Amino acid sequence: MTTLGHPDRPVPPPRVQLLRDEQRMARSPAAASNGAPLVAPIRSTGFAAFRLLGPQEEVGASQPQSSLANRSAGQAVIAETLRIQHQEPSRSWWQRLVGTSPLSDRSYPWFKGALGEISVGQILARLGPEWTVLHAVPVGAGASDIDHVVIGPAGVFTLNTKNHAGRDVWVGERAVLIDGHKQHYLPHARHEAARAAKRLSAAVGEPVSVTPVLVLIEPKTLTIKQRPDDVTVVTDRELLRRLQRRRPVLTPEQVTRITAAAVVPSTWHDNPASPEDPVELRKRFAELRASVRSARLRQGLWRLGGPVAALVLFFGAEPGRSVLSAF
């Protein structure tokens, strides 16, 4: 969960394709014997939103802008990263030359968190059409959000992503330590799931159980002393397999009802804000990532090439070109 002030989803298939998918589904042997059709599993978030919000006006129309299905992985964290970064002074030409990172001490943790959520979002996109994945879900009355909400035959899950690439992680029954320092990840994960269960149950009109999942991104080492009973702790490499191998606990009808409620912003937040433009946020964040990669490359050239790299970079920069033009 992200609390601001403290860090792609593909377009759903058009209605015509959804109808064709349903028509292609064959009856199961059991269903054929009694004449009852097999209920098709939910094909996408778009199908659930279609049932809830009514038919679309035209074939191929995208979901309403207010649908949470339109939010990108890490959207809240990306927005906060860009907000903080915008307040920082621009680098001088010399800082750009030597590869000084454009990220400040304040924006770097948010930037790193955004990369983690984007990475998990890409993994979750491979779950399959019977699953629905929502990202950066605003919840409560303030600026908190849930990194990922996953709904499928195996149940409902809230995912809390922590990017600890290159760090030593220790997991016990009641605590998680990062480089020997205790973190409050397990209580936060439990609170997130309980919050989601309460709001989804109220919206659906029946009890909805939610499983908390803590996702650790590329830890250097991972020591599992004892796994918590009520929080699933996995690495990003394990996540997809662990979700896909869980046994089904929800019927297709339940998945559809829960998904239809989950895509509605008011299910989660007391006063949903106007949606941000995820495309514009992704574009600006991509530019920032490119600037960070360029700075790291320049740092590497300085370390490897020394004076030669300095001359190459200098005469490739604007001040160097000005010197050359004077001759």
Backbone bond lengths (Angstrom), bond angles and torsions (degrees), N, CA, C in turn:
res aa  C-N    CA-C-N  psi(-1)  N-CA   C-N-CA  omega(-1)  CA-C   N-CA-C  phi
1 M - - - 1.466 - - 1.510 108.81 -
2 T 1.305 116.40 139.27 1.448 122.64 178.64 1.514 109.54 -110.01
3 T 1.312 117.16 134.72 1.450 122.08 174.29 1.503 107.32 -117.05
4 L 1.303 118.51 110.19 1.448 122.02 -177.17 1.512 110.13 -65.04
5 G 1.324 113.76 144.83 1.444 119.85 -174.35 1.504 108.97 94.23
6 H 1.297 121.43 -6.87 1.498 123.06 175.44 1.511 113.94 -97.14
7 P 5.694 104.40 -64.64 1.325 143.77 134.53 1.460 102.53 -133.23
8 D 16.474 121.24 -159.58 1.457 108.78 -138.00 1.494 107.95 -130.52
9 R 1.465 78.07 119.21 1.451 82.03 -174.51 1.507 109.61 -69.01
10 P 1.359 117.24 131.36 1.466 119.10 179.79 1.514 112.12 -64.97
11 V 1.320 114.72 148.95 1.461 119.34 177.85 1.515 109.08 -62.95
12 P 1.347 118.36 129.59 1.461 120.01 -177.46 1.523 111.37 -62.33
13 P 1.329 116.22 152.24 1.466 119.42 -177.21 1.514 111.47 -63.50
14 P 1.335 117.58 149.38 1.462 120.37 179.75 1.509 111.00 -65.52
15 R 1.322 114.34 162.24 1.463 120.38 -175.51 1.526 111.71 -58.77
16 V 1.342 116.10 -38.64 1.462 118.91 -178.44 1.513 110.59 -61.04
17 Q 1.352 116.74 -42.17 1.455 119.81 -179.66 1.517 110.71 -65.93
18 L 1.333 116.63 -36.34 1.461 119.94 178.50 1.523 110.27 -62.43
19 L 1.325 116.35 -42.82 1.454 119.74 179.87 1.524 110.83 -65.04
20 R 1.325 115.95 -39.13 1.455 118.95 178.43 1.524 110.52 -65.09
21 D 1.331 116.47 -38.94 1.463 119.75 178.38 1.518 110.84 -60.40
22 E 1.343 115.50 -42.30 1.463 118.75 -178.99 1.529 111.01 -66.97
23 Q 1.337 115.94 -37.34 1.457 118.81 -179.35 1.512 112.09 -67.94
24 R 1.353 116.37 -29.26 1.461 119.22 -179.23 1.513 112.90 -76.68
25 M 1.341 118.75 -15.28 1.458 121.20 -177.74 1.514 109.67 -71.72
26 A 1.293 115.43 126.54 1.466 120.18 -179.57 1.510 110.27 -86.75
27 R 1.333 114.81 157.10 1.454 118.59 174.07 1.530 109.50 -70.53
28 S 1.333 116.34 145.43 1.460 119.58 174.11 1.518 108.46 -77.68
29 P 1.360 119.37 161.37 1.461 120.91 178.52 1.515 112.17 -56.56
30 A 1.354 115.63 -39.84 1.465 117.88 -178.92 1.504 111.06 -66.57
31 A 1.326 115.74 -40.20 1.462 119.04 -178.56 1.512 110.85 -69.72
32 A 1.334 116.03 -35.57 1.456 118.60 -177.83 1.516 111.46 -66.87
33 S 1.335 116.22 -28.63 1.458 118.92 -177.23 1.510 112.69 -71.22
34 N 1.324 117.38 -30.56 1.461 119.10 -179.03 1.524 113.04 -109.82
35 G 1.342 115.24 2.09 1.462 118.92 174.86 1.509 113.99 82.93
36 A 1.333 118.20 2.75 1.462 120.25 -179.51 1.511 109.66 -90.38
37 P 1.323 117.76 132.19 1.464 119.53 -179.55 1.514 110.64 -72.83
38 L 1.312 115.33 148.86 1.461 120.76 174.88 1.516 108.41 -75.83
39 V 1.332 116.93 128.34 1.459 120.73 -179.42 1.518 108.87 -73.33
40 A 1.314 116.41 126.34 1.462 120.10 -178.85 1.510 110.02 -72.36
41 P 1.341 117.11 139.51 1.459 118.88 175.38 1.510 110.74 -68.38
42 I 1.298 116.18 160.10 1.456 119.53 179.41 1.516 109.33 -61.46
43 R 1.315 116.83 133.71 1.457 121.57 -175.83 1.515 112.46 -89.58
44 S 1.341 117.43 -29.16 1.453 120.00 -178.19 1.504 108.72 -169.59
45 T 1.329 114.78 169.55 1.458 119.00 174.52 1.518 110.53 -62.08
46 G 1.336 116.11 -32.09 1.458 119.66 -179.54 1.511 111.90 -60.73
47 F 1.360 117.31 -36.20 1.453 121.27 179.49 1.523 110.58 -66.09
48 A 1.342 116.14 -42.23 1.455 119.19 178.91 1.520 111.09 -64.58
49 A 1.338 115.90 -43.09 1.459 118.82 179.31 1.518 110.81 -64.69
50 F 1.345 116.25 -33.97 1.463 120.14 178.71 1.517 110.49 -62.44
51 R 1.344 116.88 -43.58 1.458 119.85 179.69 1.520 111.30 -64.78
52 L 1.317 116.12 -37.72 1.457 119.39 -175.72 1.524 111.95 -77.11
53 L 1.327 116.19 -42.21 1.454 119.93 -170.33 1.520 113.84 -98.46
54 G 1.332 116.86 -6.11 1.451 119.08 179.20 1.510 111.63 97.05
55 P 1.327 118.20 171.12 1.466 121.66 -176.19 1.514 112.14 -65.46
56 Q 1.332 115.71 149.63 1.449 120.77 177.25 1.514 109.89 -78.93
57 E 1.313 115.06 154.95 1.450 119.33 -174.90 1.521 111.61 -73.53
58 E 1.339 117.47 -29.39 1.442 119.13 -178.46 1.507 109.69 -143.73
59 V 1.318 115.66 151.60 1.449 121.04 -178.69 1.516 109.37 -63.59
60 G 1.360 115.37 134.26 1.450 119.72 176.51 1.513 113.32 85.44
61 A 1.338 119.18 2.24 1.458 120.46 178.98 1.512 109.63 -65.84
62 S 1.319 117.46 142.25 1.458 121.32 -179.40 1.515 109.10 -79.40
63 Q 1.329 114.76 171.25 1.455 119.09 -179.13 1.519 111.05 -69.20
64 P 1.346 116.69 159.25 1.459 119.42 177.66 1.521 110.53 -57.92
65 Q 1.319 116.47 146.73 1.453 119.86 -178.68 1.522 111.68 -60.60
66 S 1.347 118.34 -23.92 1.456 121.04 -178.11 1.523 112.18 -79.38
67 S 1.331 118.65 -10.80 1.457 121.16 -179.07 1.521 110.41 -67.76
68 L 1.326 116.09 134.77 1.461 119.92 178.34 1.518 112.10 -67.24
69 A 1.327 117.39 -15.37 1.456 120.12 178.20 1.519 111.95 -65.46
70 N 1.333 117.68 -16.85 1.455 120.93 -179.66 1.522 113.23 -83.55
71 R 1.324 117.82 -8.48 1.460 120.42 -177.37 1.525 110.75 -77.34
72 S 1.324 115.33 142.42 1.455 121.38 -179.16 1.525 110.51 -90.57
73 A 1.328 115.60 157.72 1.460 120.45 175.54 1.526 109.54 -60.47
74 G 1.331 115.67 130.08 1.454 120.83 178.98 1.512 114.72 75.05
75 Q 1.323 117.97 15.85 1.462 119.85 -172.48 1.523 112.98 -59.46
76 A 1.333 117.42 -44.10 1.469 119.87 -179.51 1.519 111.15 -65.57
77 V 1.327 116.69 -40.18 1.461 120.90 -179.08 1.527 110.62 -70.16
78 I 1.319 116.34 -38.56 1.460 120.58 177.02 1.529 110.30 -61.37
79 A 1.328 116.27 -46.04 1.466 120.23 -179.60 1.526 110.89 -60.08
80 E 1.337 117.18 -41.31 1.459 120.01 -179.90 1.527 111.15 -70.81
81 T 1.328 117.10 -37.54 1.470 120.13 176.33 1.517 110.69 -58.74
82 L 1.327 115.93 -47.59 1.462 120.41 -178.49 1.528 111.32 -67.10
83 R 1.338 116.79 -36.18 1.470 119.52 179.07 1.527 110.62 -63.58
84 I 1.329 116.71 -45.60 1.465 120.63 179.57 1.519 110.50 -66.42
85 Q 1.332 116.09 -43.57 1.454 120.33 -176.92 1.524 111.56 -63.94
86 H 1.327 116.11 -33.04 1.468 120.25 179.71 1.526 111.55 -64.40
87 Q 1.314 117.29 -25.94 1.468 121.71 -179.13 1.528 112.79 -81.80
88 E 1.333 116.84 -11.95 1.458 120.34 -177.42 1.525 111.20 -83.46
89 P 1.345 118.33 146.53 1.467 120.43 177.61 1.530 110.98 -68.12
90 S 1.301 115.74 149.78 1.461 120.47 178.72 1.525 110.41 -68.26
91 R 1.328 116.23 149.89 1.458 120.26 177.75 1.528 110.50 -72.30
92 S 1.320 115.82 147.43 1.460 120.47 174.59 1.527 109.11 -74.47
93 W 1.327 116.42 168.39 1.456 119.23 -179.98 1.526 110.54 -62.67
94 W 1.320 116.69 -34.40 1.465 119.47 179.70 1.535 110.70 -68.24
95 Q 1.319 117.45 -40.29 1.462 120.45 177.57 1.522 111.22 -63.19
96 R 1.326 116.31 -39.38 1.459 118.94 176.19 1.521 111.23 -66.65
97 L 1.345 115.92 -37.21 1.452 121.15 -178.69 1.524 111.63 -62.72
98 V 1.320 117.26 -45.45 1.469 120.67 -175.29 1.519 112.28 -87.08
99 G 1.328 117.38 -1.42 1.458 119.73 174.80 1.512 114.82 87.42
100 T 1.315 117.73 29.27 1.468 120.19 174.34 1.526 109.18 -65.34
101 S 1.307 116.88 130.70 1.467 120.44 -177.13 1.522 110.65 -63.04
102 P 1.325 117.04 140.07 1.469 119.31 175.24 1.519 112.30 -71.53
103 L 1.336 117.45 -15.21 1.458 120.98 -178.45 1.526 110.73 -79.72
104 S 1.311 115.12 140.00 1.460 120.53 175.46 1.524 109.54 -91.60
105 D 1.321 115.81 172.77 1.466 119.60 176.87 1.522 110.96 -62.59
106 R 1.320 117.23 -28.72 1.469 120.39 -179.83 1.520 111.96 -79.18
107 S 1.324 117.48 -37.64 1.463 119.68 -174.98 1.524 112.95 -85.61
108 Y 1.334 118.28 -21.70 1.459 119.70 -176.10 1.533 113.22 -59.36
109 P 1.351 120.53 -47.38 1.471 118.68 179.16 1.523 113.15 -59.67
110 W 1.328 117.14 -36.24 1.461 120.28 178.35 1.527 110.55 -69.39
111 F 1.324 116.11 -40.40 1.465 121.08 178.16 1.528 110.31 -61.08
112 K 1.315 116.33 -45.14 1.459 120.89 179.68 1.529 110.61 -64.82
113 G 1.329 117.48 -40.91 1.458 120.97 177.06 1.514 112.09 -63.11
114 A 1.329 116.92 -38.72 1.465 120.46 178.50 1.522 111.03 -63.53
115 L 1.325 116.70 -41.25 1.461 120.03 178.58 1.529 110.67 -61.41
116 G 1.332 116.48 -38.47 1.454 119.99 178.57 1.513 112.29 -64.51
117 E 1.322 117.44 -44.86 1.463 120.56 -179.76 1.529 111.61 -68.13
118 I 1.313 117.28 -36.25 1.464 120.24 176.79 1.527 109.72 -63.83
119 S 1.323 116.76 -42.47 1.459 121.18 179.10 1.522 111.48 -61.23
120 V 1.323 117.44 -44.96 1.463 120.98 178.55 1.526 110.38 -66.56
121 G 1.317 117.23 -37.55 1.462 120.02 177.09 1.516 112.12 -59.73
122 Q 1.322 116.90 -39.16 1.462 120.64 178.20 1.525 111.07 -66.61
123 I 1.318 116.95 -35.94 1.466 120.70 177.33 1.523 110.37 -67.36
124 L 1.311 117.06 -45.21 1.458 121.13 -177.76 1.531 112.05 -65.95
125 A 1.317 117.37 -25.53 1.457 120.37 178.97 1.526 112.05 -64.93
126 R 1.331 117.04 -14.37 1.461 121.16 -179.13 1.528 112.32 -94.69
127 L 1.321 118.24 8.08 1.460 121.05 -177.61 1.524 112.79 -66.72
128 G 1.292 117.89 -37.71 1.457 119.92 -178.25 1.512 111.88 119.95
129 P 1.341 117.59 164.47 1.461 122.19 -172.70 1.521 114.09 -69.20
130 E 1.337 118.94 -18.40 1.465 120.10 179.94 1.523 112.14 -80.27
131 W 1.329 116.19 -3.20 1.461 121.68 178.40 1.527 110.32 -108.68
132 T 1.327 115.06 150.30 1.458 122.12 173.36 1.519 108.55 -120.88
133 V 1.317 116.95 133.44 1.455 122.08 -179.63 1.522 108.99 -124.87
134 L 1.317 116.49 125.30 1.463 122.66 174.81 1.521 108.55 -113.28
135 H 1.329 116.73 143.12 1.460 121.04 -175.97 1.528 110.81 -118.61
136 A 1.327 115.38 147.70 1.467 121.76 173.07 1.523 111.15 47.68
137 V 1.319 116.66 57.37 1.466 122.29 -175.03 1.531 109.73 -81.85
138 P 1.341 118.60 112.63 1.471 119.96 177.91 1.522 110.22 -65.39
139 V 1.337 117.31 134.06 1.460 120.16 -174.40 1.515 110.22 -139.46
140 G 1.333 115.56 146.48 1.464 120.61 177.22 1.508 112.67 90.55
141 A 1.328 115.44 -142.43 1.454 120.46 -178.90 1.512 112.31 -118.97
142 G 1.337 117.15 -8.32 1.451 120.54 -176.79 1.512 112.80 -112.71
143 A 1.345 114.98 -134.75 1.463 120.57 -174.59 1.526 112.88 -107.47
144 S 1.318 117.54 14.96 1.463 120.06 179.31 1.529 110.69 -73.49
145 D 1.342 115.07 153.86 1.453 118.85 174.32 1.528 109.24 -146.61
146 I 1.332 115.56 160.23 1.455 122.52 175.54 1.520 107.03 -102.40
147 D 1.325 117.05 127.50 1.468 120.99 -173.36 1.523 111.96 -54.70
148 H 1.343 116.93 -51.02 1.460 121.25 -179.46 1.528 109.21 -148.11
149 V 1.318 116.26 138.89 1.465 122.35 171.05 1.523 106.56 -118.41
150 V 1.331 116.28 125.15 1.463 121.81 -175.91 1.522 108.82 -118.91
151 I 1.332 116.34 129.22 1.468 122.64 -177.87 1.521 108.68 -128.07
152 G 1.321 115.82 128.18 1.454 119.37 179.91 1.513 111.45 -166.63
153 P 1.318 118.04 -173.32 1.463 121.01 -179.00 1.528 113.21 -56.11
154 A 1.324 117.06 -31.30 1.465 120.92 -178.06 1.527 112.87 -81.58
155 G 1.331 117.79 -1.10 1.458 120.21 177.14 1.517 113.37 124.09
156 V 1.333 114.25 -164.42 1.466 122.20 179.71 1.526 107.99 -115.66
157 F 1.325 116.36 135.35 1.457 121.50 -175.24 1.536 109.73 -134.14
158 T 1.325 115.43 140.90 1.463 120.44 168.47 1.522 107.02 -108.27
159 L 1.325 116.49 128.57 1.452 121.59 -177.37 1.517 110.45 -109.86
160 N 1.332 115.62 126.85 1.456 122.45 174.83 1.521 107.32 -109.07
161 T 1.324 116.61 115.33 1.459 121.81 -174.51 1.518 110.92 -97.23
162 K 1.343 116.30 131.54 1.455 121.90 177.82 1.527 109.01 -128.37
163 N 1.328 115.23 117.79 1.459 121.08 -177.93 1.526 109.58 -89.03
164 H 1.329 115.80 99.79 1.466 121.15 178.95 1.520 109.82 -121.87
165 A 1.322 115.43 47.00 1.458 120.96 179.58 1.527 109.58 -59.20
166 G 1.339 115.62 129.60 1.454 120.27 177.56 1.519 114.94 78.46
167 R 1.317 118.37 9.70 1.467 121.55 -178.70 1.527 110.41 -109.07
168 D 1.329 115.74 159.60 1.463 121.88 177.40 1.525 108.87 -91.87
169 V 1.329 115.94 124.05 1.457 121.52 -175.84 1.528 109.56 -118.47
170 W 1.324 115.28 133.37 1.468 122.50 177.55 1.523 107.41 -123.95
171 V 1.343 116.08 131.19 1.465 120.92 -177.55 1.524 108.98 -122.37
172 G 1.328 115.34 127.28 1.454 121.92 174.69 1.512 110.46 -121.23
173 E 1.310 116.32 -177.08 1.463 120.41 -178.09 1.521 111.71 -63.34
174 R 1.337 116.74 -32.53 1.463 119.83 -173.74 1.521 113.98 -124.13
175 A 1.304 118.43 2.87 1.465 118.71 -174.84 1.522 110.83 -153.84
176 V 1.335 114.45 155.42 1.458 123.42 172.40 1.524 107.15 -125.36
177 L 1.335 116.19 128.87 1.459 121.43 179.21 1.517 109.79 -114.29
178 I 1.336 116.03 133.81 1.455 122.40 175.98 1.524 107.55 -114.04
179 D 1.328 116.28 114.68 1.465 121.48 -174.74 1.527 111.20 51.52
180 G 1.327 114.98 38.91 1.456 120.64 176.95 1.514 115.38 85.54
181 H 1.325 118.41 -1.53 1.467 121.67 -177.55 1.531 109.86 -105.39
182 K 1.319 115.73 128.56 1.458 120.67 -177.06 1.522 111.27 -71.05
183 Q 1.336 114.88 137.30 1.459 121.98 178.01 1.529 109.39 -120.09
184 H 1.328 115.74 156.48 1.469 120.56 -178.08 1.533 110.82 -96.98
185 Y 1.302 117.52 38.40 1.451 121.03 -175.08 1.525 112.66 -69.98
186 L 1.309 118.14 -39.53 1.459 120.08 -176.54 1.531 112.05 -66.98
187 P 1.349 119.83 -48.86 1.467 118.50 175.94 1.518 113.20 -59.28
188 H 1.328 116.77 -37.96 1.465 119.78 179.67 1.524 111.00 -65.03
189 A 1.329 116.05 -41.06 1.467 119.68 179.84 1.526 110.60 -64.45
190 R 1.332 117.08 -41.36 1.470 120.76 178.62 1.527 110.50 -63.70
191 H 1.319 116.21 -44.09 1.471 120.66 -179.34 1.524 110.58 -62.58
192 E 1.327 116.28 -40.68 1.454 120.73 -179.39 1.523 111.04 -61.76
193 A 1.336 115.96 -46.35 1.467 120.45 -178.61 1.523 111.13 -65.73
194 A 1.333 117.08 -41.50 1.456 120.50 179.53 1.529 110.69 -63.99
195 R 1.304 115.95 -38.75 1.464 121.07 178.42 1.516 110.68 -64.15
196 A 1.339 115.86 -44.79 1.458 120.53 179.59 1.526 111.28 -64.64
197 A 1.339 116.73 -41.39 1.462 120.52 -179.66 1.530 111.06 -62.23
198 K 1.318 116.76 -40.96 1.462 120.75 -179.23 1.528 111.07 -64.58
199 R 1.313 116.88 -44.72 1.460 120.21 -176.21 1.531 111.81 -74.06
200 L 1.314 117.34 -39.65 1.464 119.28 178.09 1.523 111.30 -68.02
201 S 1.327 116.94 -39.31 1.466 120.16 178.75 1.522 110.84 -60.89
202 A 1.335 116.29 -42.39 1.463 120.23 179.40 1.526 111.24 -65.17
203 A 1.328 116.32 -38.97 1.466 119.65 -177.66 1.524 112.27 -74.13
204 V 1.331 117.51 -37.13 1.460 121.65 -177.09 1.526 111.62 -82.34
205 G 1.336 116.79 -30.16 1.454 120.00 -178.96 1.518 113.36 90.06
206 E 1.315 117.29 15.59 1.457 122.28 176.46 1.530 107.78 -154.91
207 P 1.328 118.17 158.70 1.470 119.99 -177.87 1.526 111.76 -61.25
208 V 1.315 115.43 133.34 1.466 122.13 176.55 1.532 107.70 -122.82
209 S 1.309 116.13 117.28 1.456 121.35 178.56 1.525 109.86 -86.18
210 V 1.328 116.44 137.03 1.465 121.53 -178.51 1.524 109.54 -126.73
211 T 1.324 116.40 132.68 1.459 122.30 -179.72 1.524 110.25 -101.71
212 P 1.339 118.15 125.04 1.464 119.70 176.93 1.524 111.45 -79.70
213 V 1.330 116.09 138.28 1.460 122.21 179.33 1.528 108.42 -129.15
214 L 1.317 116.55 130.92 1.463 122.59 174.49 1.525 107.59 -106.69
215 V 1.342 116.38 119.28 1.468 121.67 -177.29 1.525 108.76 -107.10
216 L 1.326 116.39 121.13 1.458 123.01 -179.62 1.522 108.97 -102.94
217 I 1.337 116.53 123.69 1.457 121.71 -175.59 1.530 111.09 -89.21
218 E 1.310 116.60 117.13 1.462 125.51 170.58 1.531 114.69 42.33
219 P 1.329 118.74 54.62 1.465 118.51 176.71 1.527 111.20 -65.95
220 K 1.327 116.49 149.01 1.461 120.56 177.28 1.518 110.21 -64.92
221 T 1.327 115.78 -47.95 1.460 121.96 173.50 1.521 108.23 -135.49
222 L 1.319 116.48 149.70 1.459 121.64 177.70 1.527 108.62 -133.47
223 T 1.313 115.44 115.47 1.455 121.30 178.72 1.525 108.98 -110.17
224 I 1.332 116.23 118.59 1.461 120.83 178.12 1.532 108.09 -102.21
225 K 1.314 116.32 99.84 1.457 120.18 177.46 1.518 110.67 -73.65
226 Q 1.331 115.25 -46.78 1.462 122.19 175.56 1.521 107.75 -160.06
227 R 1.316 115.68 128.58 1.459 119.09 -178.31 1.526 110.76 -75.28
228 P 1.333 117.21 138.46 1.469 119.93 175.43 1.522 110.72 -62.16
229 D 1.333 116.40 145.07 1.461 120.34 -178.64 1.523 112.68 -72.25
230 D 1.324 116.83 -33.10 1.467 119.95 -170.37 1.520 114.46 -113.04
231 V 1.330 118.61 2.88 1.464 121.98 176.84 1.530 108.08 -130.14
232 T 1.323 116.32 125.79 1.461 120.64 176.46 1.523 108.95 -82.87
233 V 1.333 116.83 120.63 1.468 122.16 -179.51 1.526 108.01 -110.32
234 V 1.343 116.81 119.71 1.459 121.66 -177.98 1.523 109.67 -138.57
235 T 1.321 115.93 160.10 1.455 120.87 169.11 1.525 108.63 -88.87
236 D 1.319 115.53 167.70 1.463 118.92 179.15 1.527 111.19 -62.36
237 R 1.321 117.87 -31.55 1.467 120.71 -179.73 1.535 111.77 -70.26
238 E 1.312 117.43 -28.03 1.462 121.44 -178.63 1.518 113.43 -87.71
239 L 1.322 117.08 -20.03 1.461 122.08 -166.75 1.519 113.34 -55.21
240 L 1.312 117.69 -53.27 1.463 120.67 -174.62 1.526 110.78 -60.93
241 R 1.301 116.89 -46.69 1.465 120.61 -178.10 1.523 111.64 -64.25
242 R 1.323 116.73 -40.37 1.464 119.97 -178.90 1.524 111.82 -65.38
243 L 1.321 117.64 -37.75 1.463 120.32 178.48 1.526 111.36 -71.74
244 Q 1.310 116.81 -43.50 1.461 120.46 -176.14 1.526 112.55 -68.31
245 R 1.332 117.20 -26.22 1.460 120.11 -176.11 1.528 113.47 -90.66
246 R 1.307 117.17 -3.61 1.465 118.86 178.19 1.532 109.84 -72.44
247 R 1.318 115.49 144.59 1.463 119.03 -177.47 1.530 110.02 -74.29
248 P 1.321 117.51 149.66 1.470 120.93 179.22 1.530 111.28 -64.95
249 V 1.321 116.25 138.16 1.463 121.70 177.33 1.526 111.39 -129.45
250 L 1.330 116.95 -10.49 1.464 121.68 -179.66 1.525 109.91 -118.16
251 T 1.321 115.83 141.10 1.452 120.38 173.72 1.529 109.10 -77.27
252 P 1.332 117.95 161.50 1.463 119.78 176.31 1.533 112.69 -55.84
253 E 1.359 116.02 -37.28 1.462 119.02 179.37 1.528 111.32 -64.77
254 Q 1.325 117.35 -39.92 1.463 120.51 178.55 1.527 110.80 -66.15
255 V 1.316 115.92 -42.16 1.468 119.67 177.86 1.520 110.45 -58.48
256 T 1.336 116.24 -42.63 1.457 120.84 -179.67 1.525 111.56 -63.62
257 R 1.343 117.00 -46.07 1.471 120.21 -178.62 1.526 111.33 -64.64
258 I 1.318 116.60 -43.96 1.466 119.72 -179.07 1.521 110.93 -65.62
259 T 1.317 116.49 -42.49 1.461 120.49 -179.57 1.523 111.21 -63.95
260 A 1.331 116.43 -42.11 1.468 120.46 -179.51 1.522 110.98 -60.19
261 A 1.324 116.87 -37.17 1.467 120.37 177.60 1.522 111.20 -75.88
262 A 1.330 117.52 -36.10 1.460 121.56 -173.28 1.516 113.51 -68.82
263 V 1.336 118.37 -28.93 1.468 119.84 -177.72 1.525 112.63 -78.54
264 V 1.335 117.72 -7.68 1.465 121.53 -177.95 1.534 109.12 -88.98
265 P 1.335 118.89 120.96 1.465 120.84 -176.13 1.525 114.36 -56.68
266 S 1.348 117.45 -36.04 1.463 119.97 -177.22 1.525 113.00 -70.46
267 T 1.323 117.46 -13.43 1.465 119.50 173.40 1.518 110.11 -63.45
268 W 1.318 116.75 -34.57 1.451 122.02 -172.05 1.523 113.83 -101.71
269 H 1.320 116.02 -39.12 1.469 119.40 -170.75 1.519 110.43 -116.10
270 D 1.336 116.05 141.32 1.458 121.07 -178.32 1.521 112.23 -68.56
271 N 1.337 116.51 -31.57 1.463 120.36 -178.24 1.527 108.85 -142.76
272 P 1.332 117.73 76.71 1.465 120.62 -174.79 1.523 112.08 -57.61
273 A 1.338 114.93 134.08 1.460 120.34 179.31 1.517 110.44 -83.47
274 S 1.321 115.30 165.68 1.461 119.72 175.84 1.524 108.79 -62.12
275 P 1.323 117.36 136.59 1.466 119.61 -176.36 1.519 112.17 -66.81
276 E 1.335 115.41 140.35 1.458 120.50 173.74 1.528 108.86 -79.72
277 D 1.314 115.77 161.17 1.454 120.51 178.96 1.524 108.95 -83.64
278 P 1.333 118.07 105.19 1.472 119.37 -177.00 1.517 112.83 -64.84
279 V 1.330 117.46 -30.76 1.460 120.48 -179.42 1.522 110.57 -65.93
280 E 1.327 116.30 -45.11 1.465 120.47 179.58 1.527 110.84 -65.59
281 L 1.339 117.29 -40.35 1.463 120.43 178.02 1.527 110.97 -62.29
282 R 1.336 116.40 -43.98 1.454 119.31 179.65 1.532 111.52 -63.52
283 K 1.311 116.30 -37.99 1.458 120.37 179.64 1.529 110.82 -63.68
284 R 1.307 116.96 -47.25 1.460 120.64 -178.95 1.522 111.23 -67.01
285 F 1.335 116.52 -36.95 1.455 119.36 179.39 1.528 110.63 -69.53
286 A 1.326 116.99 -36.39 1.464 120.59 176.88 1.528 110.77 -62.07
287 E 1.324 116.42 -38.21 1.466 120.28 177.14 1.522 110.84 -64.87
288 L 1.327 116.79 -40.08 1.461 120.50 178.21 1.527 110.51 -65.43
289 R 1.334 117.05 -43.11 1.464 120.49 178.94 1.530 110.86 -61.06
290 A 1.335 116.97 -40.44 1.454 120.56 178.77 1.527 110.62 -63.62
291 S 1.320 116.66 -39.23 1.460 120.83 178.68 1.532 110.76 -65.89
292 V 1.325 117.12 -39.12 1.469 121.00 178.43 1.525 110.35 -65.95
293 R 1.341 117.07 -43.39 1.472 120.06 178.75 1.529 111.13 -62.71
294 S 1.321 116.78 -40.55 1.458 120.74 179.32 1.524 110.91 -62.68
295 A 1.334 116.50 -41.64 1.467 120.26 179.15 1.530 110.85 -63.72
296 R 1.317 117.11 -40.87 1.465 120.10 179.11 1.526 111.41 -65.64
297 L 1.328 116.64 -37.02 1.456 120.45 177.37 1.520 110.82 -63.37
298 R 1.311 116.19 -44.18 1.462 120.20 179.17 1.520 110.94 -63.38
299 Q 1.329 117.39 -40.51 1.458 120.13 176.92 1.524 110.74 -59.74
300 G 1.341 115.97 -41.88 1.456 120.16 179.35 1.520 112.17 -63.98
301 L 1.330 116.68 -39.84 1.455 120.19 178.49 1.520 111.30 -64.40
302 W 1.318 116.37 -39.14 1.460 119.68 177.78 1.523 110.99 -63.10
303 R 1.305 116.58 -41.46 1.471 119.55 -178.08 1.531 111.16 -69.23
304 L 1.345 115.75 -37.69 1.459 119.34 -175.41 1.522 112.66 -85.71
305 G 1.318 117.13 -41.03 1.458 120.25 -172.70 1.505 115.72 -99.32
306 G 1.320 117.45 -18.59 1.448 120.30 179.47 1.516 112.58 58.24
307 P 1.344 117.07 -127.87 1.469 120.69 -176.33 1.528 113.43 -60.18
308 V 1.340 117.53 -36.27 1.462 119.44 -179.97 1.527 110.43 -63.14
309 A 1.330 114.95 -45.80 1.462 118.53 178.47 1.516 110.50 -62.25
310 A 1.326 116.75 -37.43 1.464 119.99 -179.84 1.520 110.93 -61.78
311 L 1.342 116.57 -43.43 1.461 119.60 -179.94 1.529 111.39 -65.79
312 V 1.336 115.68 -42.78 1.462 119.27 -179.63 1.522 110.53 -61.57
313 L 1.332 115.53 -46.58 1.458 119.49 -178.81 1.522 111.15 -67.88
314 F 1.347 116.52 -37.69 1.465 119.53 -177.82 1.522 111.20 -63.52
315 F 1.336 116.05 -48.76 1.461 118.89 -177.11 1.521 112.08 -75.81
316 G 1.334 117.23 -9.92 1.458 119.86 173.10 1.510 112.27 -90.09
317 A 1.343 116.02 -13.18 1.463 120.71 -179.59 1.527 109.78 -89.77
318 E 1.293 116.88 169.39 1.455 122.40 -176.72 1.525 112.94 -60.91
319 P 1.356 120.17 -46.42 1.475 118.96 179.00 1.524 112.13 -60.71
320 G 1.350 117.41 -38.81 1.460 120.60 179.46 1.510 111.79 -64.92
321 R 1.328 116.13 -40.42 1.466 119.24 178.83 1.523 111.04 -65.42
322 S 1.317 116.40 -32.72 1.473 120.33 178.04 1.529 110.69 -66.38
323 V 1.364 116.12 -39.06 1.454 120.22 178.66 1.524 110.23 -64.23
324 L 1.339 116.73 -46.02 1.453 120.90 -179.88 1.527 112.85 -61.39
325 S 1.332 115.33 -37.86 1.464 119.18 -176.92 1.535 111.71 -69.47
326 A 1.362 116.35 -17.05 1.465 119.42 -179.14 1.530 112.16 -77.70
327 F 1.332 117.53 -15.56 1.462 121.46 -178.91 1.522 110.80 -95.04
